[in-house]
Amino acid sequence: AAAARNMPHFLRHLTDRVHQAVPGGKVVWYDSVLRNGELSWQNELNDKNQVYFDACDGFFTNYNWKEEQLLQTRDMAGERRCDVYVGVDVFGRGDVVGGGFDSNKSLRLVRHHGLSVAIFAPGWVYEHLGATDFLHNENKFWGMLSEWLPTHSIDSLPFGTRFSLGMGKKHFNNGQENGTKPWYNLSAQEAQPLYTNHRVPTGGWLRTRCCLEDAWSGGSSLVLEGAIPPSAKHVTARLFSFQMPAPRRLYLVLIYKCEGPSQAVTVAPELTTQESHTCYNLDLSARSEPTRHKPSRLLTPPPHLAQLMRGCGQQGDPGWQGRCYELELQNCILHELSVAVSRQHRGQDEVPFTYRLGEIWVLDAAHLRSSLPAATGGLMSSIEVAHVQWHRPSSEELSVSLTLHWTYPPSEAKCFRVHYRSGSCVQNPEPPLIQIGEAHATCYRMTGLRVPDVHSEASCHLEFLVEPVLHDGIRVAAAMWGKLLFVYSNPKLPSTGGTPNPR
């Protein structure tokens, strides 16, 4: 009981210190101990545990609640009802309203009473259903909850995504495989779209899903598939929500691949906007209807935008296609980014389609021009090498493992492409530059890299280059990349008791 009396004072102190040290940080109390020190889960906010709620940022209720306890909690929380996170156990343990694919029943009740939700153990999708059809089950689970979850809007430009999940069965660069082994790196995860799966009221259907089989860059792409009903000219898939003042002029870049007959349909991005004076009105009925805009396609993109589409095929190529668009706006708020699939010709038949989206960009034209000089700035430090280990997989092969380190302003780069040029022990024509990986921190570890074998007293050299990838996609001049020339001779393997001799 004495410790329980001290706990609210400690919570206030902890909350104050967290707010000072971590902007936006929160302290949340879990529904467990009562004000008298007894351990007793209440499944609600009441006068036995409110003292802890009053001392911090939020309250996380236990999971075994009923609707009458939501009413009690709402009344006790008053104006702070959004600071109460009602626990929803996805495993559905105990006496609960719903779990698993019925978790939407719980969310419907919680949100109806204006309370927040704490979704506990959504790993149920994998732990209970297994790896088979995991992405399908994962999308199904979150799709069933989407009606009651707030959408995190994009509030700044430039915006770009390759739809990467931070994992893949393979790795792709500019539409080409450059790695055939499964990989996992959450730092490579990028903004994900608002997935959809629904029937069109007048016929036809529309679905978006993530796919690991093919990608423009990274390990995944977004598949957009469906059928345009006879009564419609097009169907539209909403991808991202925006909440920001629109610049006067926008560029959009879309990289895609048509997976079926391309003569019957076309694909293009669309933007919707709202009037500035109505966008932030809390009364939804008072808001104006969004205005839909179809950007104009640029047949000859500016050079800095053409860089984003480097490697795309030409018109008629069945592979990846790149399109650049332009849109002028005035005194409005960006609302949504969508992709529309339209039929080419009138007809009475349903028109099926399948597109694979590899990358999409929304760029402020004015900012893009002003950032061009910065793209050639010399911000990359010299590259350092550490943890060098030599290996001989066979009598005719030599390989090396090593770690590269460099420095670069964190706010300037989205990631770094690591390139390698195989050296030679004799004077031959310069070998081609090969991208060997992508780093999302200022270091990169490579293992088992095949290198030229050195004979007698000769020296061999390798070249490593690190290319910063800027947030707006502008290509940094190769002369400004980080560069390391790695020279070695007589590399002694660990099994011999010697050490390598890199210079």
N, C-alpha and C positions, 0 to 999 in steps of 0.2 A: 504493500500500500504506500509506503514511503517513497519508493522508487517511482511509482505511478504518479505521485503528486509532483515529483521533479520533472517528469517527462515533458509536459507542455512547455516548461521554461527552456528545456534543452531543444525542443522542436523549434521554438521561436528563434533561438540563437542560431541553430543550424540553418534555418531557412534564410535568415538575414545574411549569414556568411556565404551561403550558396549563391544568393542573388548578387552579392558583391563580386564573387569569384567567377561565376559562370553566367553571362548574360542569357536570359531566357531559361535558366535552370529552374527546376521545380523539386520540391520535397512533397511526397505523397505518403500518407499514413494508411496502412492496411488494417482493415476491420478485424481486430484480434483482441487486444487487451482493453479492458474496461477502465474507467476512471479510478476504480478501487483496486486495480492491480490484478483482477481475475482474468484468466484467459477464457473468453467466451465469444464465439463468432455470432454477430447479430444479424448479418445479411441485410443491414439497413443502417442509416444514420439516425441516432436517437440521443436522448439525454444522457445515456450511459457512456457514449464515446465521442460526443460532439466536441468536448474540450480539446481533443487532439486535432480535429478538423479545423477548429478556430485558430490553432497555433501554426498551421503550415499551409501549403498551396492546394492540397487536394486530399480526397478520401477515396479509397479503393475498397468497395464492399466485397464481402464474401459472396459465393456463387449461388447459394441455395435460397434465393429470394422468391417471393411471389408478388403479384401485382400490388396487393395492398401495402407491401413493404416499400414499393417504389413511391406510392402516394405519401407514406410517412417520411421517406427520405426527401422527397421534393419539398414538403412543407417545412421540414427542419432546415434544409439548406437555404431556402428563401432565394435571394438574388444570386447566391453562389451555386445554384443548381448545376451549372456547367462544370464546376470544380469537383463534382461527385462522379467517380468513374465506377459504374455498376459492373461487377465482375461477371463475365460470361465464359464458362469453361467449355471449350470446344469439345473436350472428351465427354462432356455430359455426365460427370460423376456426381452421385448423390441425387437429391430431389431437385431437379432443375427444370426450367421451362423448355429448353431445347439445346441440343448439341449437334456436332457434326454438320451435315447438310441441313439440319433444322435450326442452326444457330440464328438464322434470320428471324425466327419467331421471337427470340430474346431481344434482338436489336429493335424490332418493330415496337415492342412494349416500352423499352428503355427510352427510345427517341420520342415516342409519343408523349412521354412525361417530361421531355426537355432535359433529360440527364445525359451525361457522357457515358462512354462505354470503355471498359478495360477487357480486351479480347485476350484470354489466357490460353496458351498452348495451341496456336494454330498449326503447329507441327503435326497435329492429328492427321492432316492430309497425307503426309508421307509416312508417319509412324503406323497409322492404322491401315491405309490403303496400299502402301508400298510404292516402289519405284515405277511400276508399270502405269503408263498414262498419267504420270505425275503432273506434267504441265496442264493437261486437260482438266484433271481434278482440282488443281490449284486455281485455275481460272474460273472453274465452276463455283468453287467455294467463295471466292472474293466477289465474283459476279452476283451471287445471291445476296451479298451484303451491301452491294454498292449503293443501293437506294438510300441507305441510312448512314453512309460514311461521307464526310465532307471531302470535296475535291481540293487538292493542293494546287492552287493556280500558279502559273508562271508569271513573275512580276518584273522581269528585266530581260533585256536583249543584249547581246546575241543569244539565241536559243538554237541548239542543235542536238540531235540524238541519232544514234545508230541502232537504237532499240536493244542494246546489249544487256543481257541478264547478268553479266559478270561471270559467265561460264560458257562452255561450248564443247561439242564433240570434236570440232576442228577449229582452226583459226583462219580467218580470211583477211586479205588486204586488197582493197580495190577490186573486189569480186573474184580474186584468185586465191586458191588454197595456199597458205604458207605454213601450215602446221596440221598434221593429221592425228594428233593425240588429244584426248580429252583434257580440258584445262578448267581451272576455277580460280577466280580472282575478283572478290567483291568490289575492289577499288575500280574495276573496269565497268561496273554497273552504271547504266545511264537512265535518263528519264523514260518511264514506261507510259504508254498511252492508256486511254480509257477504253478498256476492252469491251466489245459488244458482241451479242449473239441474240438476234431476234428475227422474227418474221415481220415482213412489211404488211401493214393492214390490208392493202389492196392486192396482195400476192407478192411472191418473191421473198428473198431472205438476205441477211447480211451478217457476216461474222468476221471478227479479227482475232488472230491468235499468234502467239510467238512460235517460231520454228527454228530448230537447231541444225537443220539439214543443209542450209545454204545461207549465205550472208554477204553483204557488200563489204563490211569491215567488222572485225571482232568475231563473235561466235553465234550470233542470232539475227534474225530479221523478223519483220512483221508481215504475216500473210493476211491479205484482205480478199475475202471470197464471198460469193453470193450469187444472186440472180436478180436482174431488173425485171419487174413485172410488166406485162403488156401495157398497163395503164399509165406507166411512169416513163419519163425520159432519163431519169438518173436515180441513184441511191447515194446517200452521203453517210460516211463514217466519221463520227466525232472523235478526234484523237487527243487534243490537249485543251485545257482551260487556261485562259489568260486573265489577268486583272492588272492592267497598267495603261497609262496614257499612250495612245498610238503615235508613233513618229509620223512626220509628214510624208515620208517615202520609205517603203519597205521593199526588200528583196526576199524572195523565197526560192529555195533550191530543193528539188525532189529527185532522189535517185531510186529507181524502181526497175522491176523486171516483170514482164507479162508471162504468166505460166500457161496460158491457153491461147486460142485464136485471138489475134489483136485487131482484126479488121472490124469487129462488131462493136467494140467499146473503146473509150478513152478514159484516162485518169488524170486528175489535176487537183491541186490544193485549193481550198477555199478558206476565207477568213470571215468571221462575223464580228461586228462592233456594236457598241451601245453608245447612246448620247452621253456626254460627260455629266450632265446635270442630273441624270436619272440613275446612273450606274450604282451609286452608293446609297440609294434610297432603301431603307430596311423594309418598307412596304412593297412586297413583290408585285402587288397588283398595280402599283403606281409606276412601275418601270416600263420603259418603251420596249417594243419588240426589237430584238437584234436585227441589224442590217447585214445582209449577206453580200460579200464581195467576191468576184472572180478575178484574180490577178491576171494581168496580161503577160503572155509568154514572150520572152526575149529570145529571138532566133540567134542573136549574136551576144552572148553574155559578156559583161566586162571581164577583163583578164583575171582579176582577183577572185571572181566567182567561178570562172572556168576552171580554176585550180581545184575547186571542190569536186568537180566532176571529172577530174583527170582519170583516165582509164575506162570511162564509159564508152559504149559503142555508138556508132552513128545511126541515123534513121534507118529502120529496117533490120538492124542487128537484133537477133533474138536474145541477146544477153542483156546486161545492165544498161539502162538508159538514164541520162541526166537531163533535167529540164530546169530552166531558170525563169522566174517570173518577177514582175514588178507591180507595185500597187501604191497609189497616192491616196492619202487620207487627210482629214482635217477635223480637229476638235472632237475627238471621240476616244473611246476606251476599247482596247483590244479585248475580245470576249472569248472566241473559240477558234481553234485551228482544226479543219476537217479535210478529208479527201473525198472527192466526188467521182463516181464512176458513171459515165454517161453512154447511152447507146448512140451509135453512129447513124443508124437509119430507123425510120419508123417501121413498125411491124406489130403483128398480133401475137408474137411468140415471146415467151420468157427468155431473156438473154443471160446465160451464165457467164461468170468471169472469175479469174483468180490472178491477183497481183501480189508480188512480193516487194515490200518497201524496205529499202536498205538504209536510207538516211534522209533526214529532212532538216532544213535550216530556215529560220526566220531572222532577218538581219536588218538593222537600222542603216539605211543608205548613208546618212550623214556621219554616223559613227564609224562606218566601214571606211569611208574616205579618210577620216581623221586618224584612224589607227594604222594606215598603211606605213607611215614612216617608222612606227614602233616595231613593225614586223621585221625590219632589217637591223634592229638594234643589237649590239653585242652584249647580251645579258648572260650568256652561258659561260660558266667558269671552266677552267681546264678540267679534264677528266682524270680521275685517279683510279688505280687498280689495286685490288687487295685479294687475299685468300686464293692465291694461284695454286692450282694442283694439276699435275701432269698425269696422263694415263696412256697406256699402250694397249688398246683393245685387241690388236694382233701384231704379228711381227712386222707388218707392212703399214700399220696405222699409228698415228699419234693424235691425241686429243688433249684439250685443256679445259679446265673449269676455273672461272674467275668472277669477281664482282667489280662492277664499275660504279663509281661515285662521282657526283657533280653537284653544283649548286645552281639554283634558278629561282627567281621570285615566285612563291607559290600562287599568287593571284594572277600571274601572267599566262600560265600554261594549263591546258586541259589534261595533257598527258605528254609522253615522250616516245618517239619511235627510235628504236635502237637498230642501227645498220652496221653491217660488217662487210669488209672487203678482204677476201682471202689473200694472204701475202704469198710471196714466192722467194725461193732461195737463189734464184737466178734472175737476170734482167729480161723479163717477158713483158708483153703488152699488159697494161693495167687491167686487172680482173673487174668484173661488174660489181656494183654495190648491191647487197642483198639485205632486205629487212629481216631481222631475226627475232624481233619481239617488240613489245610495247610496255612501257613502264608507267606506273601511276604514282610513283614516288621518285626521288632523285637518286635512285640506285637501281641496279639491275644485275641479277645473278644468272649467269649462263653456265650450263654443265655439259660436259662431253662434246665440246665443239671440235669437229675434225679440222686439223690444221696441217700444213705441209711439214713433212718430216725433214729434219736437218741432218746433213751428213758431214763428216770430218769437222773442220773448224769453221764452216760457213755459218752465216747468220741468216735468219729468216725474219720476216716482218708481217704483222697483221695490222689492219686499220679498223678502228671502231669509231662510229660517228653517232651522235645523239641529236635528234631533230626535235625541237620543241613544237608542240601542236597547240596553237593559240585558241582561245575560246571562240573567236569568230571565224576560225578555219583558214585564215590568211596564211599562205605558205611563207615560212621563214627562209630567206636566202641560204643556200647551202654553205656559203662562206661564213655564215654566222652560227653554224652548228658547232656543238662541242666535238672535239676530235682528239683521238689518242692513237699514237703510233707505238705499237707493241713489238719490240725487237727481242728475239731470243736466240740463244745458241747453246748447244750441249745440254738440253733439258734432262736432268737426271730424275728418274722416277722414284717415288717413295720407297718402292720395294728394294731399291739398291742402297738405301740409306743416305742417298745424296739429296740435294735440293736443286730445283730448277734455277736457271740463270737468266731471268728476263731482264731487259734493260729498258 
